[in-house]
């Protein structure tokens, strides 16, 4: 019998990516993934808040000609130093520049990794332009989950989670119906103070809070890990991403940060997703989905002795988690108010203006004095966000007077 000639291998088309937040922790890990898979991934647009010099380096390394600088002063400096960028580079400024980048005609996917709610309008613009959206900024769904998810459904595009916990849930749920899910459990390391006596929390400094035992992240999210506000935000985000009820979203302490989620199904069985505490794993999964290729970080070594521990969250140590869960149960603009108050309080703590234990007190006060309502549109949510920020800032001023 004559042997047939095997078909020639096909070359997958490159996925063209816009990276908003290119100079932060998520951005730098994304660059590692793109550099390792240049035959599959191509950067076509990048943006950062102020670090135009690093943007110029990235643009030259990856041949990017669409570059956004959010802050006006840094944008002016970048324009004065245009020779540092590749020939033909186009600079975009401010929020409108981020929106323009999110809608680049040549882009297939937009990864939003900017801190806070700055990425909300660009994320919605990407969805409206029918770009797949990879989300690393959890605040976007916390503030405007119903509007973002509705936009994704309306335009038939994929929303790919980049947070390690949500990406883990995404992987565990693949092939299962929503009706089969009993609950999801997100794991939390417990942050820098998980073993510190409660009586000592009143004396910790911003430098102490930034010493995360497992992860290398930006300052805001590292403080959020110490208060567990980040886990509260992640529970709210998970509710929107996976169409769950608040009571189906739970958290557990897992000091090793190797198991990133547990999904329990109706029959009582659980699936877990495991990976080392490196953001390259969820980033690569989101960028290459559904393709699986060799990773850029070392995998778990089962020949090395280690253990996996789980324990309930002590909400007397982590009151921010309890406040976030209450906001999630309340719905309406309460999650946006929680997020806004937390951002302002953490900024003040990092600046040395308030003590660590003031963070949950400020959030609680803002939630207590803010009237909750169901927003009819995005503008109503953003107005509630601004009002919550003003309230929290006023409380900080009163604390210091």
The 8 nearest C-alpha neighbors of each residue, nearest first, counted from 0:
[[1, 2, 3, 4, 5, 6, 7, 8],
 [0, 2, 3, 4, 5, 6, 7, 8],
 [3, 1, 0, 4, 5, 6, 7, 8],
 [4, 2, 5, 1, 0, 6, 7, 8],
 [3, 5, 6, 2, 7, 1, 8, 0],
 [6, 4, 3, 7, 8, 2, 9, 1],
 [7, 5, 8, 4, 9, 3, 10, 2],
 [6, 8, 9, 5, 4, 10, 3, 11],
 [9, 7, 6, 10, 5, 11, 4, 12],
 [10, 8, 11, 7, 6, 12, 5, 13],
 [9, 11, 12, 8, 38, 13, 39, 7],
 [10, 12, 9, 13, 39, 38, 14, 8],
 [13, 11, 10, 14, 39, 38, 40, 15],
 [12, 14, 39, 40, 15, 11, 41, 38],
 [13, 15, 40, 39, 107, 41, 16, 12],
 [16, 14, 41, 106, 107, 42, 40, 13],
 [17, 15, 42, 108, 106, 43, 109, 41],
 [16, 18, 44, 109, 43, 45, 42, 110],
 [19, 17, 45, 110, 21, 20, 109, 44],
 [20, 18, 46, 111, 45, 112, 21, 110],
 [21, 19, 113, 112, 47, 46, 26, 22],
 [20, 22, 26, 19, 18, 47, 46, 23],
 [23, 21, 26, 20, 27, 47, 53, 24],
 [24, 22, 26, 25, 21, 20, 27, 217],
 [23, 25, 27, 26, 216, 217, 28, 22],
 [26, 24, 28, 27, 23, 29, 112, 278],
 [27, 25, 21, 29, 23, 22, 24, 28],
 [26, 28, 30, 24, 29, 25, 22, 23],
 [29, 27, 31, 25, 30, 26, 279, 24],
 [28, 30, 26, 32, 31, 27, 25, 33],
 [29, 31, 33, 27, 28, 32, 34, 26],
 [32, 30, 28, 34, 29, 33, 35, 27],
 [31, 33, 29, 35, 30, 34, 283, 36],
 [32, 34, 30, 36, 35, 31, 40, 37],
 [35, 33, 31, 32, 36, 37, 30, 61],
 [34, 36, 32, 33, 37, 31, 295, 294],
 [37, 35, 33, 38, 39, 34, 40, 32],
 [38, 36, 40, 39, 34, 33, 35, 41],
 [37, 39, 36, 40, 13, 41, 11, 12],
 [40, 38, 13, 37, 36, 14, 12, 11],
 [41, 39, 14, 37, 13, 33, 36, 15],
 [42, 40, 15, 16, 14, 37, 43, 13],
 [41, 43, 16, 44, 15, 17, 63, 61],
 [42, 44, 63, 16, 17, 15, 41, 65],
 [45, 43, 17, 65, 42, 66, 63, 18],
 [46, 44, 18, 66, 19, 17, 21, 67],
 [45, 47, 67, 19, 66, 20, 68, 21],
 [48, 46, 20, 68, 21, 49, 22, 69],
 [47, 49, 69, 70, 68, 50, 46, 20],
 [50, 48, 73, 70, 51, 47, 68, 69],
 [51, 49, 52, 53, 47, 48, 54, 22],
 [50, 52, 54, 53, 49, 77, 55, 73],
 [53, 51, 55, 54, 50, 56, 77, 83],
 [52, 54, 56, 55, 51, 50, 57, 22],
 [55, 53, 51, 57, 52, 56, 58, 50],
 [54, 56, 84, 58, 52, 53, 57, 83],
 [57, 55, 53, 59, 54, 58, 60, 52],
 [58, 56, 60, 54, 59, 55, 61, 53],
 [57, 59, 63, 55, 62, 61, 56, 60],
 [58, 60, 62, 56, 57, 61, 85, 55],
 [61, 59, 57, 58, 62, 56, 63, 55],
 [60, 62, 58, 63, 59, 57, 42, 41],
 [61, 63, 59, 58, 60, 64, 85, 42],
 [64, 62, 58, 43, 61, 65, 44, 42],
 [63, 65, 88, 89, 66, 87, 62, 85],
 [64, 66, 44, 89, 63, 88, 90, 43],
 [67, 65, 90, 45, 46, 44, 91, 89],
 [66, 68, 46, 91, 90, 92, 96, 45],
 [69, 67, 92, 74, 47, 48, 46, 70],
 [68, 70, 93, 48, 92, 47, 67, 94],
 [69, 71, 73, 48, 49, 72, 68, 93],
 [72, 70, 74, 73, 75, 69, 93, 92],
 [73, 71, 75, 74, 70, 76, 49, 77],
 [72, 74, 76, 49, 75, 71, 70, 77],
 [73, 75, 71, 77, 68, 72, 76, 70],
 [76, 74, 78, 72, 73, 77, 71, 79],
 [77, 75, 73, 79, 74, 78, 80, 72],
 [78, 76, 80, 74, 79, 75, 51, 81],
 [79, 77, 81, 75, 80, 76, 74, 90],
 [78, 80, 76, 77, 81, 75, 82, 74],
 [81, 79, 77, 78, 82, 83, 76, 84],
 [80, 82, 78, 83, 84, 79, 77, 88],
 [81, 83, 84, 80, 85, 86, 79, 78],
 [84, 82, 81, 80, 55, 85, 52, 56],
 [83, 85, 55, 82, 81, 88, 59, 86],
 [86, 84, 88, 59, 87, 58, 64, 83],
 [87, 85, 88, 84, 82, 64, 81, 83],
 [86, 88, 85, 89, 64, 84, 65, 81],
 [89, 87, 64, 86, 85, 65, 84, 90],
 [90, 88, 65, 64, 66, 87, 91, 67],
 [89, 91, 66, 67, 65, 88, 92, 68],
 [92, 90, 67, 96, 66, 68, 89, 93],
 [93, 91, 96, 68, 69, 67, 74, 90],
 [94, 92, 69, 96, 95, 70, 68, 97],
 [93, 95, 97, 96, 98, 69, 92, 117],
 [96, 94, 98, 93, 97, 99, 92, 91],
 [95, 97, 91, 92, 99, 93, 94, 98],
 [98, 96, 100, 94, 99, 95, 121, 101],
 [97, 99, 121, 95, 101, 96, 100, 124],
 [100, 98, 96, 102, 101, 97, 95, 103],
 [99, 101, 97, 103, 102, 98, 96, 44],
 [102, 100, 125, 98, 99, 121, 103, 97],
 [101, 103, 99, 100, 125, 128, 104, 124],
 [102, 104, 100, 106, 105, 101, 99, 44],
 [105, 103, 106, 102, 107, 128, 101, 100],
 [104, 106, 103, 107, 15, 43, 102, 16],
 [107, 105, 15, 103, 104, 16, 108, 17],
 [108, 106, 15, 130, 14, 16, 131, 105],
 [109, 107, 131, 16, 130, 132, 106, 15],
 [108, 110, 17, 132, 16, 133, 18, 101],
 [109, 111, 133, 18, 134, 132, 19, 17],
 [110, 112, 19, 134, 135, 113, 109, 136],
 [113, 111, 20, 135, 136, 19, 110, 25],
 [114, 112, 20, 111, 118, 19, 136, 115],
 [115, 113, 136, 112, 116, 117, 118, 20],
 [116, 114, 117, 138, 113, 136, 118, 139],
 [115, 117, 118, 119, 139, 138, 114, 142],
 [118, 116, 119, 115, 113, 114, 120, 94],
 [117, 119, 116, 121, 120, 122, 113, 111],
 [118, 120, 122, 139, 116, 121, 117, 123],
 [119, 121, 123, 122, 118, 124, 98, 117],
 [122, 120, 98, 124, 118, 123, 119, 101],
 [123, 121, 119, 125, 124, 120, 118, 126],
 [122, 124, 126, 120, 125, 121, 127, 119],
 [123, 125, 121, 127, 122, 126, 98, 120],
 [124, 126, 101, 128, 122, 130, 102, 123],
 [127, 125, 129, 123, 128, 130, 124, 151],
 [126, 128, 124, 129, 125, 123, 154, 150],
 [127, 129, 125, 126, 130, 102, 124, 101],
 [130, 128, 126, 127, 156, 154, 125, 131],
 [131, 129, 125, 108, 126, 107, 128, 132],
 [130, 132, 108, 157, 156, 158, 109, 107],
 [131, 133, 158, 109, 108, 110, 159, 130],
 [134, 132, 110, 159, 160, 158, 109, 161],
 [135, 133, 160, 111, 161, 136, 110, 132],
 [134, 136, 161, 112, 162, 111, 137, 160],
 [137, 135, 112, 138, 134, 139, 113, 111],
 [136, 138, 139, 140, 135, 236, 141, 233],
 [137, 139, 141, 136, 140, 115, 116, 142],
 [140, 138, 119, 137, 142, 141, 116, 143],
 [141, 139, 144, 143, 236, 142, 138, 137],
 [140, 142, 138, 236, 139, 144, 235, 143],
 [141, 143, 335, 140, 139, 138, 144, 334],
 [144, 142, 140, 146, 145, 141, 139, 147],
 [145, 143, 140, 147, 146, 141, 239, 148],
 [144, 146, 148, 147, 143, 149, 239, 140],
 [145, 147, 149, 143, 144, 148, 150, 377],
 [148, 146, 150, 144, 149, 145, 143, 151],
 [147, 149, 151, 145, 150, 146, 144, 152],
 [150, 148, 146, 152, 147, 151, 145, 153],
 [151, 149, 153, 147, 148, 152, 146, 154],
 [150, 152, 148, 154, 156, 149, 153, 126],
 [153, 151, 155, 149, 150, 154, 148, 156],
 [152, 154, 150, 151, 155, 149, 156, 148],
 [155, 153, 151, 152, 156, 129, 150, 127],
 [154, 156, 152, 153, 151, 157, 129, 150],
 [157, 155, 131, 151, 154, 129, 130, 158],
 [158, 156, 131, 159, 132, 151, 155, 130],
 [157, 159, 132, 133, 131, 160, 156, 151],
 [158, 160, 133, 285, 132, 157, 134, 161],
 [161, 159, 166, 134, 133, 165, 162, 158],
 [160, 162, 135, 134, 281, 282, 166, 163],
 [163, 161, 135, 165, 164, 160, 166, 281],
 [162, 164, 166, 281, 165, 161, 167, 259],
 [165, 163, 259, 167, 166, 162, 260, 185],
 [166, 164, 168, 167, 162, 163, 160, 169],
 [165, 167, 169, 160, 163, 168, 164, 161],
 [166, 168, 164, 170, 165, 169, 272, 260],
 [169, 167, 165, 171, 170, 166, 172, 260],
 [168, 170, 166, 172, 167, 171, 165, 173],
 [171, 169, 167, 168, 173, 172, 166, 272],
 [170, 172, 168, 169, 173, 270, 167, 272],
 [173, 171, 169, 175, 170, 168, 174, 262],
 [172, 174, 170, 175, 171, 169, 176, 168],
 [173, 175, 172, 176, 171, 170, 177, 169],
 [176, 174, 172, 173, 177, 179, 180, 178],
 [175, 177, 178, 179, 174, 180, 172, 173],
 [176, 178, 179, 180, 175, 242, 241, 243],
 [177, 179, 176, 180, 181, 265, 175, 264],
 [178, 180, 265, 177, 176, 264, 181, 175],
 [181, 179, 264, 177, 178, 182, 265, 263],
 [180, 182, 264, 265, 263, 179, 247, 183],
 [183, 181, 247, 263, 180, 248, 262, 184],
 [182, 184, 262, 248, 261, 263, 247, 249],
 [183, 185, 249, 261, 250, 260, 262, 248],
 [186, 184, 260, 250, 164, 249, 251, 259],
 [185, 187, 251, 259, 260, 250, 252, 253],
 [188, 186, 252, 189, 253, 251, 185, 230],
 [187, 189, 254, 253, 190, 256, 252, 255],
 [190, 188, 193, 187, 252, 225, 224, 254],
 [191, 189, 225, 224, 188, 211, 192, 193],
 [190, 192, 211, 225, 208, 210, 193, 212],
 [193, 191, 195, 194, 190, 225, 189, 208],
 [192, 194, 189, 195, 190, 191, 225, 188],
 [195, 193, 192, 196, 191, 189, 197, 190],
 [194, 196, 192, 193, 197, 199, 200, 198],
 [197, 195, 198, 199, 194, 200, 192, 193],
 [196, 198, 199, 200, 195, 316, 201, 194],
 [197, 199, 196, 200, 201, 195, 202, 316],
 [198, 200, 197, 201, 196, 202, 195, 203],
 [201, 199, 202, 197, 203, 198, 356, 196],
 [200, 202, 199, 203, 356, 355, 198, 354],
 [201, 203, 200, 199, 204, 354, 355, 198],
 [204, 202, 200, 201, 207, 355, 205, 199],
 [205, 203, 207, 206, 208, 202, 355, 354],
 [204, 206, 208, 207, 349, 209, 348, 203],
 [207, 205, 204, 209, 208, 210, 203, 349],
 [208, 206, 204, 205, 209, 210, 203, 191],
 [209, 207, 205, 206, 210, 191, 222, 225],
 [208, 210, 206, 207, 211, 221, 218, 205],
 [211, 209, 208, 207, 191, 212, 206, 221],
 [210, 212, 191, 190, 213, 209, 214, 221],
 [211, 213, 191, 210, 214, 190, 188, 254],
 [214, 212, 211, 276, 256, 215, 255, 188],
 [215, 213, 211, 216, 276, 212, 277, 221],
 [214, 216, 213, 211, 217, 24, 221, 277],
 [217, 215, 24, 214, 221, 218, 220, 25],
 [216, 218, 219, 220, 24, 221, 23, 215],
 [219, 217, 221, 220, 222, 209, 216, 349],
 [220, 218, 222, 221, 217, 223, 345, 346],
 [219, 221, 223, 222, 218, 217, 224, 216],
 [222, 220, 224, 218, 223, 219, 209, 216],
 [221, 223, 225, 224, 219, 220, 208, 218],
 [224, 222, 220, 229, 228, 226, 221, 225],
 [225, 223, 227, 190, 221, 222, 226, 229],
 [224, 226, 190, 222, 223, 191, 227, 192],
 [225, 227, 223, 228, 224, 317, 319, 222],
 [228, 226, 224, 229, 230, 223, 225, 320],
 [227, 229, 223, 231, 319, 226, 230, 320],
 [230, 228, 223, 232, 227, 231, 224, 233],
 [231, 229, 233, 227, 232, 228, 234, 320],
 [230, 232, 323, 320, 228, 234, 233, 229],
 [231, 233, 229, 235, 230, 234, 236, 228],
 [232, 234, 230, 236, 231, 235, 237, 229],
 [235, 233, 237, 231, 236, 232, 248, 230],
 [234, 236, 232, 238, 233, 237, 141, 327],
 [235, 237, 233, 140, 234, 238, 239, 141],
 [238, 236, 240, 234, 239, 235, 241, 233],
 [237, 239, 243, 235, 236, 242, 240, 241],
 [240, 238, 242, 237, 236, 241, 144, 243],
 [241, 239, 237, 238, 242, 236, 148, 140],
 [240, 242, 239, 243, 238, 237, 177, 169],
 [241, 243, 239, 238, 240, 244, 177, 237],
 [244, 242, 238, 241, 247, 245, 239, 248],
 [243, 245, 247, 246, 238, 242, 248, 328],
 [246, 244, 247, 248, 328, 238, 327, 243],
 [245, 247, 244, 248, 249, 182, 328, 243],
 [246, 248, 182, 244, 245, 183, 243, 249],
 [249, 247, 183, 246, 245, 234, 182, 184],
 [248, 250, 184, 183, 185, 247, 234, 251],
 [251, 249, 185, 184, 186, 187, 252, 248],
 [250, 252, 186, 311, 312, 310, 187, 253],
 [253, 251, 187, 310, 309, 186, 312, 188],
 [252, 254, 309, 188, 187, 308, 186, 255],
 [253, 255, 188, 256, 252, 189, 308, 187],
 [254, 256, 257, 253, 307, 188, 308, 213],
 [257, 255, 254, 188, 258, 276, 253, 259],
 [256, 258, 275, 274, 273, 255, 259, 276],
 [259, 257, 273, 272, 260, 256, 271, 274],
 [260, 258, 164, 186, 272, 257, 167, 273],
 [259, 261, 185, 184, 186, 271, 164, 258],
 [260, 262, 271, 184, 270, 183, 269, 263],
 [263, 261, 183, 270, 269, 182, 184, 271],
 [262, 264, 269, 182, 181, 268, 267, 183],
 [265, 263, 180, 181, 267, 266, 179, 268],
 [264, 266, 181, 179, 267, 180, 263, 268],
 [265, 267, 264, 268, 263, 179, 181, 269],
 [268, 266, 265, 264, 263, 269, 181, 180],
 [267, 269, 264, 263, 266, 270, 265, 262],
 [270, 268, 263, 262, 264, 261, 271, 267],
 [269, 271, 262, 261, 171, 263, 272, 268],
 [270, 272, 261, 260, 262, 273, 269, 258],
 [271, 273, 167, 258, 259, 260, 171, 274],
 [274, 272, 258, 257, 259, 271, 275, 167],
 [273, 275, 257, 299, 276, 258, 298, 272],
 [274, 276, 257, 277, 299, 298, 273, 256],
 [277, 275, 256, 257, 214, 274, 278, 213],
 [276, 278, 279, 275, 280, 214, 296, 274],
 [279, 277, 280, 281, 282, 28, 276, 163],
 [278, 280, 282, 277, 28, 281, 283, 32],
 [279, 281, 278, 283, 282, 277, 284, 294],
 [282, 280, 284, 161, 163, 283, 278, 279],
 [283, 281, 279, 285, 284, 280, 161, 286],
 [284, 282, 286, 280, 285, 281, 279, 287],
 [283, 285, 281, 288, 282, 287, 286, 280],
 [286, 284, 282, 288, 283, 287, 159, 281],
 [285, 287, 283, 284, 288, 282, 133, 40],
 [286, 288, 290, 284, 285, 283, 289, 291],
 [289, 287, 290, 285, 284, 286, 291, 283],
 [288, 290, 287, 291, 284, 285, 286, 292],
 [289, 291, 288, 287, 292, 284, 286, 285],
 [292, 290, 289, 287, 293, 284, 288, 283],
 [293, 291, 294, 290, 287, 283, 36, 284],
 [294, 292, 295, 291, 296, 35, 36, 283],
 [295, 293, 296, 292, 280, 283, 297, 279],
 [294, 296, 32, 35, 293, 297, 279, 31],
 [297, 295, 294, 298, 279, 277, 280, 275],
 [296, 298, 299, 295, 294, 275, 300, 277],
 [299, 297, 300, 296, 275, 274, 294, 295],
 [300, 298, 275, 301, 274, 297, 273, 257],
 [299, 301, 302, 303, 298, 297, 304, 275],
 [300, 302, 303, 299, 304, 305, 298, 306],
 [303, 301, 300, 304, 299, 305, 298, 306],
 [304, 302, 301, 300, 305, 299, 306, 298],
 [303, 305, 302, 306, 301, 300, 307, 299],
 [306, 304, 303, 307, 301, 255, 302, 300],
 [305, 307, 308, 304, 255, 257, 303, 254],
 [306, 308, 255, 309, 305, 253, 257, 258],
 [309, 307, 253, 306, 254, 310, 255, 252],
 [310, 308, 253, 252, 251, 307, 311, 254],
 [309, 311, 252, 251, 312, 253, 308, 313],
 [310, 312, 251, 252, 313, 309, 250, 253],
 [311, 313, 251, 252, 314, 310, 250, 317],
 [314, 312, 315, 316, 311, 317, 318, 310],
 [313, 315, 317, 318, 316, 312, 321, 320],
 [316, 314, 313, 317, 318, 321, 312, 197],
 [315, 317, 314, 313, 318, 197, 226, 312],
 [316, 318, 314, 319, 315, 226, 320, 227],
 [319, 317, 314, 321, 320, 315, 316, 322],
 [320, 318, 322, 228, 321, 359, 317, 226],
 [321, 319, 231, 323, 318, 322, 228, 227],
 [320, 322, 324, 318, 319, 323, 325, 314],
 [323, 321, 319, 325, 320, 324, 326, 318],
 [324, 322, 231, 326, 320, 325, 321, 319],
 [323, 325, 327, 321, 326, 322, 320, 328],
 [326, 324, 328, 322, 323, 327, 329, 321],
 [327, 325, 333, 323, 329, 334, 324, 328],
 [328, 326, 324, 330, 325, 329, 334, 235],
 [327, 329, 325, 326, 330, 245, 324, 246],
 [330, 328, 326, 327, 325, 333, 331, 371],
 [331, 329, 327, 328, 333, 326, 332, 334],
 [332, 330, 373, 372, 333, 371, 374, 329],
 [331, 333, 335, 334, 371, 372, 336, 380],
 [332, 334, 336, 326, 335, 331, 330, 371],
 [335, 333, 337, 326, 336, 332, 327, 141],
 [336, 334, 142, 338, 332, 333, 337, 384],
 [335, 337, 333, 339, 334, 338, 387, 384],
 [338, 336, 334, 340, 335, 339, 341, 333],
 [337, 339, 335, 341, 336, 340, 342, 334],
 [340, 338, 336, 342, 341, 337, 388, 384],
 [341, 339, 362, 343, 337, 342, 338, 391],
 [340, 342, 344, 338, 339, 343, 362, 345],
 [343, 341, 339, 345, 340, 344, 346, 338],
 [344, 342, 346, 340, 341, 345, 347, 388],
 [343, 345, 341, 347, 358, 346, 342, 340],
 [346, 344, 348, 342, 347, 343, 341, 349],
 [347, 345, 343, 349, 344, 348, 342, 350],
 [346, 348, 350, 352, 344, 345, 349, 353],
 [347, 349, 353, 345, 351, 350, 346, 352],
 [350, 348, 346, 205, 351, 347, 345, 352],
 [351, 349, 347, 348, 352, 346, 353, 205],
 [352, 350, 348, 349, 353, 347, 354, 205],
 [351, 353, 347, 350, 348, 354, 349, 399],
 [352, 354, 348, 351, 347, 357, 355, 395],
 [355, 353, 357, 356, 348, 201, 352, 351],
 [354, 356, 357, 358, 348, 201, 203, 353],
 [355, 357, 358, 354, 201, 359, 200, 360],
 [356, 358, 360, 355, 354, 359, 361, 353],
 [357, 359, 344, 361, 356, 360, 355, 362],
 [360, 358, 362, 319, 361, 357, 363, 318],
 [361, 359, 357, 363, 358, 362, 364, 356],
 [362, 360, 364, 358, 359, 363, 357, 391],
 [363, 361, 359, 340, 365, 364, 360, 341],
 [362, 364, 360, 366, 361, 365, 359, 367],
 [363, 365, 367, 361, 366, 362, 360, 368],
 [364, 366, 362, 367, 368, 363, 391, 369],
 [367, 365, 363, 369, 364, 368, 362, 336],
 [366, 368, 364, 365, 369, 363, 370, 362],
 [367, 369, 365, 366, 364, 370, 390, 363],
 [370, 368, 366, 367, 365, 371, 387, 336],
 [371, 369, 368, 372, 367, 366, 333, 332],
 [370, 372, 332, 333, 331, 369, 373, 329],
 [373, 371, 331, 332, 374, 370, 333, 330],
 [372, 374, 331, 332, 375, 371, 330, 380],
 [375, 373, 376, 379, 380, 372, 331, 332],
 [374, 376, 373, 379, 377, 380, 378, 372],
 [377, 375, 378, 374, 379, 380, 146, 381],
 [376, 378, 380, 379, 381, 143, 146, 375],
 [377, 379, 381, 380, 376, 382, 374, 375],
 [378, 380, 382, 377, 381, 374, 376, 383],
 [381, 379, 383, 377, 378, 382, 374, 384],
 [380, 382, 384, 378, 383, 379, 385, 377],
 [381, 383, 379, 385, 384, 380, 378, 386],
 [384, 382, 386, 380, 381, 385, 387, 379],
 [383, 385, 381, 387, 382, 386, 336, 339],
 [386, 384, 388, 382, 387, 383, 381, 389],
 [385, 387, 383, 389, 388, 384, 382, 390],
 [388, 386, 390, 384, 385, 389, 336, 340],
 [387, 389, 385, 391, 386, 390, 339, 340],
 [390, 388, 392, 386, 387, 391, 393, 385],
 [391, 389, 387, 393, 388, 392, 386, 365],
 [392, 390, 394, 388, 393, 389, 340, 365],
 [391, 393, 395, 389, 394, 390, 388, 396],
 [392, 394, 396, 390, 391, 395, 389, 397],
 [395, 393, 391, 397, 392, 396, 398, 390],
 [396, 394, 398, 392, 397, 393, 391, 399],
 [395, 397, 393, 399, 394, 398, 400, 392],
 [396, 398, 394, 400, 395, 399, 393, 392],
 [399, 397, 395, 396, 400, 394, 353, 393],
 [398, 400, 396, 397, 395, 352, 353, 394],
 [399, 397, 398, 396, 395, 394, 393, 352]]
